[in-house]
Amino acid sequence: MASGGYGRGGRGAALLQALSQPPRKPGDNGQDTTEEKSQPTSAPAPAPMGRGALLASVLSQTQSQQPTPGGDAPAVPRPMGRGLASMQALLKASGQSLPQTTARGAAFITQQAETRVAPHPPSPPKKPVTPPTQHSPVRPQGSPQVGMGPQAASGDASAPPSRGLARMSLDRKPVVHNSGEIGEPLRLSANYIRIQCRNKGVYQYHVDFRPNIDSKGMRIRFINEHRDVIGFTKAFDGSILYLPIKLEQQETVLHSERPTDQAKITIVIKLVKVLPPESCQQLYNIVFRRIMTILEMVQVGRYYYNPHTPSSVPQHKLEVWPGYITAVAEQEGGLMLLADASHRVLRTETVLDVMTNIVNKNAQGFRDEVIRTLVGTVVLTRYNNKTYRVDDIVWDKTPRQTFSTHSGGEMSFLDYYKKNYNLTIHDHEQPLLLHRPKKRLEQGGQPRKQPEVICLIPELCYMSGLTDALRQDFRVMKDLACHTRVTPEQRRLTMKKFIDSVNKSPEAKGELDKWGLQLDSNTLQFDGRLLPQEEIVFGTGKVPAGPNADWGQATGRQQVITAVPLKTWVVLYTRRDQSKANDYISWMLKLCPQMGIDCNPPTRFELRDDRVETYIRALREHINPKIQMVVAICPTSRDDRYSAIKKTCCVDHPIPSQVIIGKTIGDQKKIRSVVQKIALQINCKLGGELWGVSIPFKSIMVIGVDIYHDSAGKKQSICGFVASMNRNCTRWFSRCRVQPVSQEIVDGLKVCLVSALTKFHEVNHSLPDKILVFRDGVGDGQLNMVADYEVDQLRTCFSSFGEYSPKLSFVVVQKRINTRIFLNKGRQMENPPSGTVADHTITRREWYDFFLVSQHVRQGTVSPTHYIVVSDDSGMKPDHMQRMAYKMTHMYYNWPGTVRVPAPCQYAHKLAQLVGQNIHKEPSQELSDRLFFL
C-alpha cells in the first residue's frame, strides 16, 4: 500500500514515481552497491496526468507553506477517505479546480510500463477499450487527432447513430505486410475492381434538433427541406449526416417548422471530421446497393439478381436467376470493389403444390410429412421478392381469416392480396404458413416495432433452393451445372459486363459521380507465386504429387506406411446382398496384400431382413474384445439405420465400423477401385498410416478445430478437435465436445488440448516445441474475439504441465469466401494450378493473411482458401507458414489428392458432422487414437 494515507491518489503517485525510475535487474534492491559504477541518468518525470500525481504535487505545495511545530518537519494531514475527498479539500485550500479526468491515468500508466525492459517477450497486445472521454490521454504516434464523437459534441444521447454508418472512423491500424519469396512467379488476376476517388473524402456532420425530435422520419423530412444548403447527395441516419461537400460554416444553423403544431425547430449541423475514402466502406456499399436498384436488380436474400433473364430448367421445375455479389472493402492494395457472378436457384412449384403432392401420396399422416418437409425451409414471395423462413404451419386458419388493419378495420387475406397486389387466391381452404421475424433493435438499443408473426399464403409462396433429395440427384445437379458452373473466362466477362452496365447507365454513373467515385475499366492484376511440388512418401518409396496434385494411381501400386493386419473382422449383410458381399470379400483378400495389408477371411453373418433392430441385435451379438472391425452392408441408404449402427459402434460398444451401401459395390466395372478405397479407409480406422509428406520441424503438433451446430437438437454445438501425434503428422488423436450453443467453444477446446498434450507425451515421451492450430468455422465478425479471447484461453492449458511454454500459432481457415483468383494466359483466364499463393494486394490491410489454391478442379472456377494468422509467436517466416498449410492439404486420407483445407480441419469437420448428424453424443475415448470417423 502506498504511503500517505490517500487511497487511490497515493497509489497513483507511487506508481508514477516508480515508473519514472530506471529498470532494475532481478535481485537488485534499488541501491548501487559498487562505487565504481557511474550513476545512471534518471528518466525525466512524466507530466502529472492522474489524480495521484496531481494530489501529490498539491500536497507538497501545501505542506511547504504550512508552519511546522519546532521547525522540524511538516505536519502530516489527516487521512480523508479514498483520495477524492482529500484532493477536493486540498484543491479548494490552494484555490485550484479539478481538471478533466483522463481515464484515471490508466492509459498513461500502460504506456509508461511498456517502455520498461521486459524479462520475457511480450504476448500479443489486446485492443484497449477506450472509454468515451473528451480528451484521450494517449494517442498512437503519428495518428491523426480524432474529434469528439457526435454524441459528446452535442450532449444529445437520445439520437445515437446507426450501427452501420457509425463504424466508419479515422481509427486505422497500420498496414500489415507479410509476403513470402519461395516459388515460381505467376501473373494473376482476381475479381476485384479498383475504386478511384476524386474527392478528398466524405464530410461527417452531427445533426442536433432543438427541441429534440424522436421520430427518425420527421428528422429526415426536416433535413430534406434544406437541400439548397446541403445539396441533394447525402447519407443521413437520423443523427449523423455524410456529405460529399463541405459546408461554408463549421457550424450551420437552420430553421424549420413542425407541421403538426407549427413549433419552431432549430437544426444545428456541426462538422465532426473528414473521413478519407478508405474509411467510408459502409457508405460506399450503400451507394452500390442503390446502383443495383437502378440497374433493375432485385434483392433476394443477401445479393441482387436479375429476374428478367432467368434460365429455365423445366424438366426439374427449376429456374436460375443470374446476379452479382458486390462488396466494397479496403485491401492491402487500396480501396476495391469485390464483384462476382452469383446464381439463385428457384423452384417453379409453389408450396401449395408440394403440400398437394404429399397429401396425394399419404392421405392419412400427411400433416407430419408436410411439417418435416416445409418447416425450416426458405420460401420466396414473388409479389415483393422477399424471402421468409417457414417456422410453423397454422392448420386452423385459411385465407378467409381476417386480421386488424392499421386503420382499425378488419380485412381478410383474400381481400388484402387483391387490393394491394391484384392477386386472386383460388384455394380458399389451404392452411397458412407462419414466419416469426427475428427480434431487431433500433438505433438506441430498443426493440424495433415489428409484427410478432407473419402469415403467408402457400399458393403465393415458391420453394427456394435445393432440398437434400435434389442435391443427391445426379441428373438435377448435372443440368444445373450448365447454368451455375462458370469458367474463369466467363467470370471475367461477367465482371466486364457489370462495369460497362454501370458506366453506360447515366443514372448509375451519376450516383458514383455524386460521391466522386470511379471504377477501373478492368479487373485487378497482380503477381503471385507457385509453391514447389510436394513428394508423397509411401512405405516403399516416394512419388511426386504432380501438377494436378493427384496420386490416386500410386496408392494402388505402393504400400502404405503402417499397415494394421486385419485378422478378425465381421461382415453383416442381408440375403439379397449375398452375392455382393461375396464379391466384396474376395476383392478385399486380393487387393489388401498389394498395399502391404494382411487380410484374413472374415466371419460372415446373414441377416433375415434389413430392419434397424435386426442390425443392432446382430452387432451386439458379434462385438467382443477380439473383433477388430465390423462391416455392415446395407441394401439402401437410410439415415436412421446408419445413425443406429454408428451410435452402437461409437458409443455403446466402441469398435471401428464400416457401412457400405449395396449399390456401391454392385457395379462390376468399378468394384476394384471402390474396394481399394474401402480397404485403405479400414486401415485408417484401425490406426494405420497411408502416406505422408516431409515435415521440416522436429517437434510440432498440428491441430484442426471445426464447429458443427446440431440440426436435430438445435441447442448443441459440437466441437471437433484433431491433433497430430508424431513428427510426420500421420497419426492423429481426436476428441469431441458436445455443449450448449450459448457456451463458449473455448471451454471445450481447453479440455481437448490438455488431453492431446497428455497423449503426445505418452507416445513421444516429450511435449511438442511448436503448436500450430488451424481453426475452421470463424467468420470475419469473430476474428477479434478469437485473437483476444480464444488464444489466451488456450495458453492457460500449458500451466497444467509445469514450466512448459511452447510456441503457439493460431490460424483461422475460411473457405466460404467470394474471392476468386485467375491465371493470366495471354488474353484468356484459366484456373491457377495447385499450390498458387497470393499474399499481397488482395489481402486484408490489418491482418497477416494469405490466399492458397490447394485443390485442382477440372470444371468451373477454383475457390481459394483464406488463411488468417491471428496469433503467431513461433517465429515462422511467411514462406514456412504457407508451405506448412499446403503440406497439410495433402494429408487427408479419404482422398488421394489435395483438399481445400488442411487435413486436420477436414478430419475435425468429419468428426463433428458424424456426432452432430448421427450420434448426438460424445464418442468413446477408446477410439480417440484412430480415425474411426472417416
Residue pairs with C-beta under 8 A, 6 or more apart in sequence:
1 10
1 11
2 10
2 11
2 13
2 14
3 10
3 14
4 10
4 13
4 56
4 59
5 76
5 79
6 13
6 52
6 55
6 59
6 79
6 80
6 83
6 86
6 87
7 81
7 82
7 83
7 86
8 51
8 52
8 82
8 83
8 84
8 104
9 51
9 52
9 54
9 55
9 56
9 83
9 84
9 86
9 87
10 52
10 55
10 83
11 52
12 50
12 51
12 52
12 53
12 55
12 104
12 105
13 52
13 53
13 55
13 56
14 52
15 52
15 109
16 45
16 46
16 48
16 50
16 52
16 53
16 105
16 109
16 112
19 46
19 109
19 112
19 113
19 116
20 42
20 43
20 44
20 45
20 46
20 112
21 30
21 42
21 43
22 40
22 42
22 43
23 116
23 117
24 30
26 119
32 39
46 108
46 112
48 54
48 56
48 57
49 102
49 105
49 108
49 137
50 102
50 104
50 105
50 108
50 109
51 83
51 84
51 87
51 101
51 104
51 105
52 83
52 105
53 105
54 87
54 99
55 83
55 86
55 87
55 90
58 87
58 90
58 91
58 94
58 96
59 77
59 90
61 94
62 77
62 90
62 93
62 94
63 74
63 75
63 77
64 74
66 74
66 75
68 74
68 75
69 75
77 86
79 86
80 86
80 89
87 98
88 98
91 97
91 98
100 133
100 134
100 135
101 133
102 108
102 133
102 135
102 137
103 130
103 131
103 133
103 137
105 137
107 128
107 130
107 136
107 137
107 138
108 137
108 138
110 128
110 138
111 138
121 873
123 792
123 795
123 873
124 787
124 791
124 871
124 873
126 788
127 784
127 788
130 136
132 149
132 151
132 152
134 148
134 152
136 146
139 145
143 171
143 172
144 170
146 169
146 170
146 171
146 273
147 153
147 272
147 273
148 272
149 272
150 161
150 206
150 239
150 240
150 272
151 157
151 159
151 160
151 206
153 206
153 270
153 272
154 206
154 208
154 268
154 270
156 208
156 209
156 212
156 239
158 212
158 214
158 444
159 208
159 209
159 212
159 219
159 238
159 239
159 443
160 166
160 239
160 443
160 444
161 237
161 238
161 239
161 240
161 443
162 237
162 238
162 239
162 240
162 443
163 443
164 237
164 282
164 286
165 235
165 237
165 240
165 242
165 282
165 283
166 240
167 282
168 204
168 275
168 279
168 280
168 281
168 282
168 283
169 275
169 279
170 273
170 275
170 276
170 279
172 278
172 279
172 846
173 845
173 846
174 846
175 332
175 845
175 846
176 332
176 844
176 845
176 846
176 847
176 848
177 332
177 840
178 839
178 848
178 850
178 869
178 878
179 839
179 840
179 878
180 529
180 837
180 839
180 850
180 877
180 878
180 879
180 882
181 529
181 879
182 529
182 531
182 532
182 879
182 883
183 529
183 530
183 531
183 532
183 835
183 837
184 529
184 530
185 527
185 528
185 529
185 530
186 527
186 528
186 529
186 530
186 823
186 832
186 836
187 525
187 527
187 528
187 823
187 824
188 525
188 526
188 527
188 528
188 821
188 822
188 823
188 824
188 832
188 836
188 838
189 492
189 523
189 524
189 525
189 526
189 821
189 822
189 823
189 824
189 829
190 523
190 524
190 526
190 819
190 820
190 821
190 822
190 838
190 842
191 338
191 339
191 340
191 491
191 495
191 523
191 818
191 819
191 820
191 822
192 331
192 336
192 337
192 338
192 339
192 523
192 524
192 819
192 842
193 336
193 337
193 339
193 495
193 499
193 519
193 520
193 522
193 523
193 524
194 333
194 334
194 335
194 336
194 337
194 519
194 520
194 524
195 277
195 284
195 328
195 334
195 335
195 336
195 337
195 517
195 518
195 519
195 520
196 517
196 518
196 519
196 520
197 277
197 335
197 515
197 516
197 517
197 518
198 516
198 517
198 518
199 244
199 277
199 515
199 516
200 274
200 276
201 274
201 275
201 276
201 277
201 279
201 280
202 242
202 243
202 244
202 274
202 275
202 277
202 280
202 283
202 515
203 242
203 243
203 244
203 245
203 246
203 247
203 271
203 274
203 275
204 240
204 241
204 242
204 271
204 272
204 273
204 274
204 275
205 240
205 241
205 242
205 243
205 247
205 269
205 270
205 271
205 272
206 239
206 240
206 241
206 269
206 270
206 272
207 219
207 223
207 236
207 239
207 240
207 241
207 267
207 268
207 269
208 267
208 268
208 270
209 219
209 222
209 265
209 266
209 267
209 268
210 265
210 266
210 267
210 268
211 263
211 265
213 219
213 222
213 265
216 237
216 238
216 443
218 258
219 236
219 238
220 236
220 238
222 256
222 265
222 267
223 230
223 234
223 236
223 241
223 267
225 256
226 254
226 256
226 267
229 247
229 252
229 254
230 241
230 243
230 247
230 269
231 243
231 244
231 245
232 514
233 243
233 244
233 245
233 514
233 515
234 241
234 242
234 243
235 241
235 242
235 283
235 286
236 242
237 443
238 443
239 443
240 272
241 269
242 275
242 280
242 283
244 514
244 515
244 516
246 271
246 274
247 269
247 271
250 270
250 271
251 268
251 269
251 270
251 271
252 268
252 269
252 270
253 266
253 267
253 268
253 269
254 266
254 267
254 269
255 264
255 265
255 266
255 267
256 264
256 265
256 267
257 263
257 264
257 265
258 264
258 265
277 284
277 335
278 330
278 334
278 335
281 328
281 329
281 330
281 335
283 515
284 328
284 335
284 515
284 517
285 326
285 327
285 328
287 511
287 512
287 515
287 517
288 326
288 328
288 337
289 299
289 304
290 511
291 502
291 508
291 511
291 512
292 299
292 304
292 324
292 326
294 505
294 507
294 508
294 511
295 501
295 502
295 505
295 508
296 306
296 308
297 304
297 305
297 306
297 323
297 324
298 304
298 305
298 306
298 307
298 385
299 305
299 385
300 321
300 323
300 344
300 380
300 385
300 387
301 344
301 378
301 387
303 323
303 324
303 325
303 342
303 344
304 323
304 324
304 326
305 321
305 322
305 323
305 342
305 344
306 321
306 322
306 323
307 321
307 385
309 322
310 319
310 320
310 321
310 322
310 346
311 319
311 320
311 322
311 483
312 318
312 319
312 320
312 348
313 319
313 320
313 479
313 480
313 483
314 348
315 479
316 470
316 475
316 476
316 479
316 480
317 347
317 348
317 349
318 345
318 346
318 347
318 348
318 476
318 480
319 345
319 346
319 347
319 348
320 343
320 344
320 345
320 346
320 480
320 483
320 484
321 343
321 344
321 346
322 341
322 342
322 343
323 341
323 342
323 343
323 344
324 339
324 340
324 341
324 342
324 494
324 498
325 338
325 339
325 340
325 341
325 342
325 818
326 337
326 338
326 339
327 337
327 338
327 818
328 335
328 336
328 337
328 338
329 335
329 336
329 338
330 336
330 845
331 841
331 842
331 843
331 844
331 845
332 840
332 841
332 842
332 843
332 844
332 845
333 524
333 526
333 840
333 841
333 842
336 524
336 842
337 519
338 818
338 819
339 495
339 498
340 491
340 495
340 818
340 820
341 486
341 490
341 491
341 494
341 495
343 483
343 484
344 464
345 464
345 465
345 466
345 480
345 484
346 380
346 462
346 463
346 464
347 462
347 463
347 464
348 462
349 462
349 463
350 458
350 459
350 460
350 461
350 462
350 463
351 374
351 379
351 390
351 433
351 458
351 459
351 461
351 462
351 463
352 427
352 430
352 458
352 459
352 461
354 373
354 374
354 463
355 366
355 370
355 374
355 430
355 458
358 366
358 369
358 370
358 373
359 366
359 370
362 369
367 395
370 393
371 393
374 390
374 393
374 433
375 390
375 391
375 392
375 393
376 389
376 390
377 389
377 390
377 463
377 464
377 465
377 467
378 387
378 388
378 389
378 390
378 464
378 465
379 387
379 388
379 390
379 433
379 456
379 461
379 462
379 463
379 464
380 386
380 387
380 461
380 462
380 463
380 464
381 387
381 388
381 456
381 460
381 461
381 462
382 460
382 462
383 417
383 421
383 423
383 460
384 421
387 464
388 433
388 435
388 454
388 456
388 461
389 435
390 433
390 434
390 435
390 456
391 434
391 435
391 436
392 433
392 434
392 436
393 431
393 432
393 433
393 434
394 431
394 432
394 433
394 434
394 455
395 431
396 431
397 431
397 432
397 455
398 428
398 429
398 430
398 431
398 432
399 412
399 413
399 414
399 425
399 427
399 428
399 430
399 432
399 457
400 412
400 413
400 414
400 428
401 412
401 413
401 432
401 455
402 410
402 411
402 412
403 410
403 411
403 412
403 413
403 416
403 455
404 410
405 411
411 419
413 425
413 432
413 455
413 457
414 425
414 428
417 423
417 424
417 425
417 457
417 460
418 424
418 425
423 460
425 457
425 459
425 460
426 459
427 459
430 457
430 458
430 459
431 458
432 455
432 456
432 457
432 458
433 455
433 456
433 457
433 458
433 461
434 453
434 454
434 455
434 456
435 453
435 454
435 455
435 456
436 452
436 453
436 454
437 450
437 451
437 452
437 453
437 454
439 447
439 448
440 447
440 448
440 450
441 447
441 448
442 448
466 476
470 476
470 477
471 477
481 859
481 860
485 859
485 860
486 494
486 860
486 861
487 829
487 860
487 861
488 820
488 822
488 823
488 829
488 830
488 831
488 861
489 828
489 829
489 830
491 820
491 822
491 829
491 861
492 523
492 822
492 829
495 523
496 522
496 523
499 519
499 520
499 521
499 522
501 508
502 508
502 509
502 512
502 519
503 509
503 519
512 518
512 519
524 841
524 842
525 824
526 838
526 840
526 841
526 842
528 821
528 832
528 836
528 837
528 838
529 836
529 837
529 839
530 832
530 833
530 835
530 836
530 837
531 835
531 836
531 837
531 882
531 883
531 886
532 835
533 544
533 545
533 546
533 547
533 835
534 545
534 549
534 693
534 694
534 886
534 887
534 890
535 542
535 543
535 544
535 545
535 693
535 694
536 542
536 543
536 544
536 545
536 551
536 554
536 691
536 692
536 693
536 890
537 561
537 691
537 692
537 693
537 694
537 728
538 554
538 558
538 559
538 560
538 561
538 691
539 558
539 559
539 560
539 561
539 562
539 563
539 596
540 558
540 559
540 596
541 558
543 551
543 554
543 558
545 551
545 890
545 898
547 833
547 834
548 833
548 834
548 856
548 897
549 834
549 835
549 854
549 855
549 856
549 890
549 897
549 898
550 856
550 896
550 897
551 691
551 896
551 897
552 896
552 897
554 896
555 595
555 676
555 680
555 690
555 691
555 896
556 591
556 594
556 595
556 676
557 594
558 595
558 691
559 594
559 595
559 596
560 595
560 596
560 597
560 680
560 683
560 688
560 689
560 690
560 691
561 688
561 689
561 690
561 691
561 692
561 730
562 687
562 688
562 689
562 730
563 595
563 596
563 597
563 598
563 683
563 688
564 597
564 628
564 683
564 686
564 687
564 688
565 597
565 598
565 599
565 600
566 592
566 597
566 598
566 599
566 600
566 628
566 629
566 682
566 683
566 686
567 598
567 600
567 628
568 600
568 603
568 626
568 627
568 628
569 600
569 602
569 603
569 627
569 628
569 629
569 630
569 631
570 602
570 603
570 604
570 605
570 622
570 627
570 629
570 630
570 631
571 581
571 584
571 585
571 602
571 603
571 604
571 605
571 631
571 633
572 605
572 607
572 615
572 618
572 619
572 622
572 630
572 631
572 632
572 633
573 580
573 581
573 604
573 605
573 606
573 607
573 632
573 633
574 606
574 607
574 608
574 609
574 610
574 633
574 634
574 635
575 606
575 607
575 608
576 635
576 662
577 633
577 635
577 662
578 606
580 633
580 662
580 665
580 666
581 604
581 633
583 665
583 668
583 671
584 633
584 660
584 665
584 671
584 675
584 678
585 601
585 602
585 604
587 671
587 672
587 675
588 599
588 675
588 678
588 679
589 599
589 601
591 672
591 675
591 676
591 679
592 598
592 599
592 679
593 599
595 676
595 679
595 680
595 683
597 679
597 683
597 688
599 679
602 631
603 622
605 618
605 622
607 614
607 615
607 618
608 614
610 634
610 635
610 636
610 641
612 640
612 641
612 644
615 632
615 634
615 641
615 644
615 645
616 644
616 645
616 648
619 630
619 632
619 645
619 648
619 649
619 653
620 648
620 653
622 630
623 630
623 649
623 653
623 655
627 655
628 655
628 656
628 686
629 655
629 656
629 657
629 658
629 682
629 685
629 686
630 649
630 655
630 656
630 657
630 658
631 657
631 658
631 659
631 660
631 682
632 645
632 657
632 658
632 659
632 660
633 660
633 661
633 662
633 665
634 641
634 642
634 659
634 660
634 661
634 662
635 661
635 662
636 661
636 662
637 661
639 917
639 918
642 659
642 918
643 917
643 918
643 919
645 657
645 659
646 657
646 659
646 914
646 918
646 919
647 918
647 919
647 920
647 921
649 655
649 656
649 657
650 657
650 914
650 919
650 923
650 924
650 927
650 932
650 933
651 919
651 921
651 922
651 923
651 924
654 923
654 924
654 926
654 927
656 682
656 685
656 686
656 927
656 930
656 932
657 685
657 932
658 678
658 681
658 682
658 685
660 678
664 674
665 671
665 674
665 675
667 674
680 690
680 893
681 893
681 894
681 934
683 690
684 690
684 893
684 930
684 931
684 934
685 930
685 931
685 932
685 934
686 930
687 731
687 929
687 930
689 728
689 730
689 731
690 730
690 893
691 730
691 893
692 728
692 729
692 730
692 891
693 728
693 887
693 890
693 891
694 887
695 727
695 728
695 729
695 887
696 880
697 727
697 769
697 770
698 727
698 769
699 727
699 764
699 766
699 768
699 769
699 770
700 724
700 727
700 729
700 768
700 769
700 770
700 771
700 772
701 723
701 724
701 725
701 756
701 757
701 760
701 768
701 770
701 771
701 772
702 723
702 724
702 729
702 772
702 774
702 884
702 888
702 902
702 904
703 721
703 722
703 723
703 724
703 753
703 756
703 771
703 772
703 773
703 774
703 904
704 720
704 721
704 722
704 723
704 773
704 774
704 776
704 902
704 903
704 904
704 905
704 906
704 907
704 908
705 719
705 720
705 721
705 749
705 773
705 774
705 775
705 776
705 777
705 905
705 908
706 719
706 720
706 776
706 777
706 905
706 908
706 909
706 912
707 717
707 718
707 719
707 720
707 745
707 776
707 777
707 912
708 717
708 718
708 720
708 909
708 912
708 913
708 915
708 916
709 716
709 717
709 718
709 741
709 916
710 716
710 717
710 718
710 738
710 916
710 920
711 916
711 917
712 916
712 917
712 920
713 920
715 740
715 741
716 738
716 739
716 740
716 741
716 916
716 920
717 738
717 739
717 740
717 741
717 743
717 745
718 736
718 737
718 738
718 912
718 915
718 916
719 736
719 737
719 739
719 745
719 748
719 749
719 752
719 912
720 734
720 736
720 907
720 908
720 909
720 910
720 911
720 912
720 913
720 915
721 734
721 735
721 736
721 737
721 748
721 749
721 752
721 753
721 756
721 908
721 911
722 732
722 733
722 734
722 904
722 907
722 908
722 911
723 732
723 733
723 734
723 752
723 753
723 756
723 759
723 760
723 904
724 730
724 731
724 732
724 733
724 904
725 731
725 732
725 733
725 759
725 760
725 763
725 764
725 929
726 763
726 764
729 888
729 891
729 903
730 891
731 763
731 929
732 904
732 907
732 929
732 931
733 755
733 756
733 759
733 760
733 928
733 929
734 907
734 908
734 911
734 927
734 928
734 931
734 933
735 751
735 752
735 755
735 756
735 925
735 928
736 911
736 912
736 915
736 922
736 923
737 748
737 749
737 751
737 752
737 922
738 915
738 920
738 921
738 922
739 745
739 747
739 748
744 789
745 790
746 789
746 790
746 793
746 794
749 790
749 793
749 794
750 793
750 794
750 796
750 797
753 794
753 797
754 797
754 800
755 928
757 767
757 768
757 797
757 800
757 801
759 928
759 929
760 767
760 768
761 767
761 801
767 801
767 804
767 806
768 806
769 806
769 807
770 806
770 807
770 808
770 809
770 874
771 806
771 807
771 808
771 809
772 809
772 811
772 874
772 884
773 794
773 808
773 809
773 810
773 811
774 811
774 813
774 885
774 888
774 901
774 902
774 904
774 905
775 786
775 790
775 810
775 811
775 812
775 813
776 812
776 813
776 815
776 901
776 905
776 908
776 909
778 786
778 812
778 814
779 814
783 812
783 847
783 868
783 870
786 810
786 812
786 870
787 810
787 870
787 871
790 810
791 808
791 810
791 870
791 871
794 808
794 810
795 808
798 804
798 805
798 806
807 873
807 874
807 875
808 871
808 873
808 874
809 869
809 871
809 872
809 873
809 874
809 876
809 881
810 869
810 870
810 871
810 872
811 867
811 868
811 869
811 870
811 881
811 885
812 867
812 868
812 869
812 870
813 865
813 866
813 867
813 901
813 902
813 905
814 865
814 866
814 867
814 868
815 863
815 865
815 866
815 900
815 901
817 863
817 864
817 865
817 866
819 842
819 851
819 864
819 866
820 861
820 862
820 863
820 864
821 832
821 836
821 838
821 851
821 853
821 862
821 864
822 829
822 830
822 831
822 832
822 861
823 829
823 830
823 831
823 832
823 833
823 836
831 853
831 856
831 857
831 861
831 862
832 853
832 862
833 853
833 856
834 853
834 854
834 855
834 856
834 898
835 852
835 853
835 854
835 886
836 852
836 853
836 864
837 850
837 851
837 852
837 853
837 882
837 886
838 850
838 851
838 864
839 849
839 850
839 851
839 878
839 882
842 851
843 849
843 850
843 851
844 868
847 868
847 869
847 870
848 868
848 869
848 872
848 878
849 866
849 867
849 868
849 869
850 866
850 867
850 878
850 881
850 882
851 864
851 865
851 866
851 867
852 864
852 865
852 867
852 882
852 885
852 886
852 889
853 862
853 864
853 865
854 865
854 885
854 886
854 889
854 898
854 899
854 900
855 862
855 889
855 897
855 898
855 899
855 900
856 862
856 897
856 898
863 900
865 900
865 901
867 881
867 882
867 885
869 881
872 881
876 884
885 902
886 898
888 902
888 903
888 904
889 898
889 899
889 900
889 901
889 902
889 903
890 898
890 903
891 902
891 903
891 904
892 899
892 903
892 906
892 907
893 903
893 931
893 934
894 906
894 910
894 934
899 906
901 909
907 931
907 933
910 933
910 934
911 923
911 933
914 933
915 921
915 922
915 923
923 932
923 933
